[in-house]
Amino acid sequence: MKAVVYEGVPFQMTIQDIPKPVILDPNDAIVRITTSAICGSDLHVYRGVMGGTPPWTMGHEAVGYISDVGSAVSSLAVGDYVVISDSQSHEELDLKPEPQTYFGFGLPDVLDGLQAEYARVRLADQSLIPIPLTHETTNTTIEQDYLTLSDIFATGWASLDFAGFQPGDSVAVFGSGPVGLLAAYSALLRGASRVYAVDHIQSRLDRAASIGAIPINFRDEDPVAQILALEPNGVMRSVECVGMEALNSHLKKESDITIKQMVAVTHYGGGIGYIGVFKAHVNSPGAPLGSSIAPDITFPMSDFWEKSLSLRAGGVDPREYAPILLDLIESGKAQPSFIGSAVVEIDDVPSYYESFNRGEEVKVFIHFP
């Protein structure tokens, strides 16, 4: 089968023929992937700052149908359409929280990624998210909508929970890539009074404006000053959807700039959600440029304390948010595929990593015929 493979060379993705996965455990399922995508966090790998031991298959977002199941799988059958969550279940019964493990980053005990024609999913009953599609009812757009449940819609929605969002709150979203756009979209769906979308790429800001957010270009002027000019008391909630490769107004990396801006712009007693990936891999063979990302940042603790702010950061388990987001999509209340800017076939993926890295794409979906 064809797959997108990273071999540890920054700014280079390859298309390779690799063995099709097979059932290795009674709890496994094999999924024939019909739609995958390039995620913003895949760019951390592409840029050589994150990842494990190469080579590995890229990708952690996918929709498809089950082509084979192990003998112990009870809730799924061949032909069922599913979303593959970006992270895997650890055990059949989780009695305590554990760190999440993700597809497609070359890390220990993690399956290969989902930018491929097939994938093996362990603990399929727990890991897969069934969706109401069949071979007769599926189409490209609806698959793109459902694909966002695997990571980015769930992550954008959760960022508001991390910040303590309540209906009527004002929100500043730092970063208007796919996750940031869906965080802004989620805030509007949930009844935010005003949503500010911060970025420097005009096409992304235009897309944010199209859903009702107020665009803030941080290259024009300090985003804190721009937001406070419109929101003199600050916003109640700020969310970070950029992560460790955040840029300053000169488009130079400054990993702590967004946390400083969020503390500055958030109202007394407000909350901050930080879901941008911040995982420095300084000594990994798959991240030869990992040392360019410091694992520590400067934190404005005095202002944070004085303003009685709260902060929650980390990854998101999409399965936790699947029921509510499935209902929004199925009922037609949410169409998260609006973020899409290109639909490509797998042979074109390396060139679209390049254009996505240059900021020329918002979201690239991969179609498998």
C-alpha positions in Angstrom: 0.0 0.0 0.0 1.1 3.6 -0.4 2.0 5.7 2.6 3.6 9.0 3.5 6.9 8.2 5.2 9.2 10.5 7.1 12.8 9.3 7.1 14.3 11.8 9.6 15.3 14.4 7.0 13.7 17.8 7.7 11.6 19.3 5.0 11.3 16.0 3.1 8.4 13.6 3.0 8.4 10.5 0.8 5.7 8.3 -0.8 6.6 4.6 -0.3 5.0 1.2 -0.9 4.9 -0.5 2.5 3.2 -3.8 3.7 -0.5 -3.6 4.3 -1.2 -4.1 8.0 -2.8 -7.4 9.2 -4.6 -8.5 12.4 -2.0 -9.3 15.1 -4.3 -9.3 18.1 -7.9 -10.4 18.6 -8.8 -6.8 19.6 -7.4 -5.3 16.4 -9.3 -3.8 13.4 -8.0 -3.0 10.0 -9.4 0.2 8.5 -9.4 1.1 4.8 -8.8 4.8 5.0 -10.8 7.0 2.6 -9.9 10.4 3.9 -6.9 11.6 5.8 -5.2 15.0 6.3 -2.1 16.9 7.0 -2.2 18.5 10.5 -0.4 21.5 11.8 1.4 19.3 14.3 2.7 17.2 11.4 4.7 20.3 10.5 6.6 20.0 13.7 7.9 16.7 12.3 8.4 18.1 8.8 10.5 21.0 10.3 12.7 18.5 12.2 11.8 19.6 15.7 9.6 16.7 16.9 9.4 12.9 16.5 10.9 9.6 17.6 13.0 7.1 15.7 12.7 7.2 11.9 11.4 6.0 9.5 7.7 6.1 10.3 4.4 6.6 8.5 2.9 10.1 9.1 -0.5 11.2 10.1 -3.0 10.9 12.9 -6.4 11.9 11.3 -8.5 9.6 9.3 -11.9 8.4 8.3 -12.5 5.0 6.6 -14.4 1.7 6.8 -13.4 -1.5 8.5 -12.0 -4.1 6.2 -11.1 -6.7 8.8 -11.7 -7.3 12.5 -10.2 -9.5 15.2 -12.2 -12.3 16.8 -12.6 -10.3 20.1 -14.0 -7.1 18.5 -17.7 -7.0 19.5 -19.1 -3.6 18.6 -17.8 -3.2 15.1 -18.1 -5.1 11.8 -16.6 -5.2 8.4 -18.0 -2.3 6.3 -18.7 0.0 9.3 -17.5 3.6 8.8 -15.3 5.0 11.6 -13.2 7.9 12.7 -9.7 6.9 13.9 -9.0 8.9 17.0 -5.5 10.5 16.9 -4.7 8.6 20.2 -5.0 5.0 21.2 -6.6 3.3 24.1 -4.1 1.8 26.5 -6.2 -0.9 28.1 -9.7 -2.3 27.9 -10.5 -0.7 31.2 -8.7 2.5 32.2 -8.7 2.9 35.9 -6.4 5.9 36.1 -5.2 8.6 33.7 -2.2 7.8 31.6 -0.2 9.9 29.1 -1.8 9.7 25.6 0.0 7.9 22.8 -0.5 9.2 19.3 -0.4 7.8 15.8 2.2 9.0 13.4 5.1 10.5 15.4 7.5 7.5 15.5 7.4 7.2 19.3 7.7 4.0 21.3 4.7 1.7 21.5 2.8 3.7 18.9 1.4 2.4 15.6 2.3 3.8 12.3 0.4 6.8 11.0 -2.7 7.4 9.0 -1.5 9.1 5.8 -1.8 5.7 4.2 -4.3 3.4 2.5 -4.8 1.1 5.5 -4.2 1.2 9.3 -4.2 -1.3 12.1 -6.0 0.0 15.2 -5.5 -1.8 18.5 -8.3 -2.2 21.0 -10.7 -1.3 18.2 -13.9 -1.3 20.3 -12.4 1.4 22.5 -10.3 3.3 20.0 -12.6 3.8 17.0 -15.5 6.3 16.8 -18.4 4.9 14.7 -20.1 7.4 12.3 -23.4 7.1 10.5 -22.1 6.6 7.0 -22.3 3.8 4.4 -20.8 3.2 1.0 -24.0 4.6 -0.4 -24.3 7.7 1.7 -20.7 8.9 2.0 -19.3 11.8 0.1 -16.1 13.9 0.2 -17.5 16.8 2.2 -19.2 14.8 4.9 -16.1 12.6 5.4 -14.1 15.8 5.8 -16.6 17.0 8.5 -16.3 13.8 10.4 -12.5 13.6 10.0 -12.2 16.7 12.2 -13.4 14.6 15.1 -10.2 12.6 15.1 -8.3 15.6 16.4 -8.8 19.3 15.4 -12.5 19.9 16.1 -12.3 18.0 19.4 -9.1 19.9 20.3 -10.5 23.3 19.4 -13.7 22.6 21.4 -11.7 21.3 24.4 -9.5 24.4 24.4 -12.5 26.4 25.6 -13.2 23.9 28.3 -9.5 24.2 29.4 -10.0 28.0 29.6 -13.3 27.7 31.7 -15.5 29.1 28.9 -19.1 30.0 29.7 -21.7 31.2 27.2 -21.5 35.0 26.8 -17.7 35.1 27.4 -15.4 37.0 25.1 -12.6 34.9 23.6 -9.2 35.5 22.1 -7.8 32.7 20.0 -4.1 32.8 19.3 -3.4 31.0 16.0 -5.8 30.7 13.1 -4.6 27.4 11.6 -7.0 24.5 11.5 -7.2 24.1 15.3 -7.4 27.8 16.0 -10.2 28.2 13.4 -12.1 25.4 14.9 -11.6 26.9 18.4 -13.0 30.2 17.2 -15.9 28.3 15.5 -16.5 26.3 18.6 -16.7 29.5 20.7 -19.2 31.0 18.3 -21.3 27.8 18.3 -21.2 27.8 22.1 -22.5 31.4 22.5 -19.4 33.6 22.8 -20.1 37.3 22.8 -17.1 38.1 20.7 -14.2 36.1 19.3 -10.9 37.5 18.3 -8.7 35.4 15.9 -5.0 36.2 16.0 -2.6 35.3 13.2 -0.4 36.9 10.4 -1.6 34.9 7.4 -4.3 36.9 5.7 -6.1 33.9 4.1 -6.6 32.4 7.6 -7.8 35.6 9.0 -10.2 36.0 6.1 -11.6 32.5 6.9 -11.9 33.5 10.6 -13.8 36.6 9.6 -16.1 34.5 7.4 -17.5 32.6 10.4 -17.9 35.8 12.5 -14.6 36.2 14.3 -12.8 39.5 14.5 -9.4 39.1 12.7 -6.3 40.5 14.4 -3.1 40.5 12.3 -0.2 40.6 14.7 2.2 42.0 12.1 0.1 45.1 11.8 0.3 46.0 15.5 0.8 44.4 18.9 -2.2 42.0 19.1 -2.7 42.9 22.8 -3.1 46.5 21.9 -5.5 45.7 19.1 -7.7 43.6 21.3 -7.7 45.9 24.2 -8.7 48.8 22.0 -11.8 46.8 21.2 -12.1 45.1 24.6 -10.8 47.6 27.2 -11.2 45.2 30.1 -9.7 42.3 28.3 -11.3 39.0 27.2 -12.6 36.5 29.7 -10.9 33.5 27.9 -7.8 33.1 25.8 -6.7 30.0 24.0 -3.4 29.1 22.5 -3.4 27.1 19.3 0.1 27.6 18.0 2.5 25.9 20.4 6.3 25.8 20.6 6.9 27.3 17.2 5.1 30.6 17.9 6.3 33.6 15.9 6.8 37.2 16.9 5.9 40.2 14.6 9.2 39.7 12.8 8.2 36.1 12.1 11.0 34.8 14.2 10.4 31.9 16.7 9.6 33.1 20.2 8.1 30.2 22.1 6.8 32.2 25.0 5.3 35.2 23.2 1.8 33.8 23.1 1.6 33.0 26.8 2.8 36.5 27.6 0.2 38.0 25.2 -2.6 35.8 26.7 -1.8 36.8 30.3 -1.8 40.5 29.2 -5.1 40.4 27.3 -7.1 38.2 29.7 -9.5 39.9 32.2 -9.1 39.5 36.0 -10.4 36.1 37.0 -10.4 34.8 33.5 -8.9 31.6 32.1 -6.4 30.4 29.6 -6.4 27.1 27.6 -3.1 26.1 26.0 -3.5 23.3 23.5 -0.8 24.2 21.0 1.7 21.4 20.9 4.7 22.1 23.2 6.8 19.0 23.4 10.6 19.6 22.9 12.4 16.6 21.5 16.0 17.8 21.9 17.8 14.5 21.7 15.6 12.5 19.3 17.0 10.9 16.1 13.8 11.9 14.4 14.1 15.5 15.4 17.6 16.6 14.2 16.6 20.3 14.8 14.9 19.7 18.1 17.5 21.6 20.0 16.2 24.8 18.4 13.1 24.5 20.7 13.9 25.2 24.4 11.8 23.0 26.7 11.3 25.9 29.1 9.8 29.4 28.6 9.7 32.6 30.5 6.3 32.9 32.3 4.8 36.2 33.4 4.0 34.8 36.9 3.5 38.1 38.6 0.8 39.3 36.3 -0.8 35.9 36.1 -1.0 35.8 39.9 -2.2 39.4 40.3 -5.0 38.9 37.8 -6.1 35.6 39.5 -6.0 33.7 36.2 -6.3 30.0 35.6 -4.4 27.9 33.1 -4.8 24.4 31.8 -2.6 22.9 29.1 -2.1 19.5 27.4 -3.5 17.1 24.8 -7.1 16.1 24.2 -8.7 12.7 23.9 -11.1 13.1 21.0 -13.3 10.2 22.1 -14.3 12.3 25.1 -15.8 14.9 22.9 -17.1 12.6 20.1 -20.8 12.4 21.2 -21.5 16.1 21.3 -19.5 16.8 18.1 -21.1 13.9 16.2 -24.5 15.3 17.1 -23.6 18.8 15.9 -22.4 17.4 12.5 -25.2 14.9 12.1 -27.8 17.5 12.8 -26.2 20.0 10.4 -25.5 22.5 13.1 -21.7 22.3 12.5 -19.8 22.1 9.2 -16.2 22.0 10.3 -14.9 21.1 6.8 -15.1 24.9 6.0 -11.4 24.9 7.0 -10.4 22.9 4.0 -8.3 24.6 1.3 -7.2 21.6 -0.8 -8.1 18.0 -1.5 -5.2 15.9 -2.9 -4.3 12.3 -3.6 -1.4 10.7 -1.8 1.2 11.1 -4.6 0.8 14.9 -4.2 1.2 15.0 -0.5 4.9 15.9 -0.3 4.4 19.0 -2.4 1.5 20.0 -0.2 3.6 19.7 2.9 5.8 22.3 1.3 2.9 24.7 0.5 1.3 24.1 3.9 4.6 24.9 5.6 4.8 28.2 3.6 1.4 29.2 4.9 -0.3 28.8 1.5 -2.9 26.2 2.7 -5.3 26.2 5.6 -6.1 22.5 5.7 -5.1 19.8 3.3 -7.3 16.8 3.1 -6.0 13.6 1.5 -8.5 11.5 -0.6 -8.1 7.8 -1.2 -10.3 6.6 -4.1 
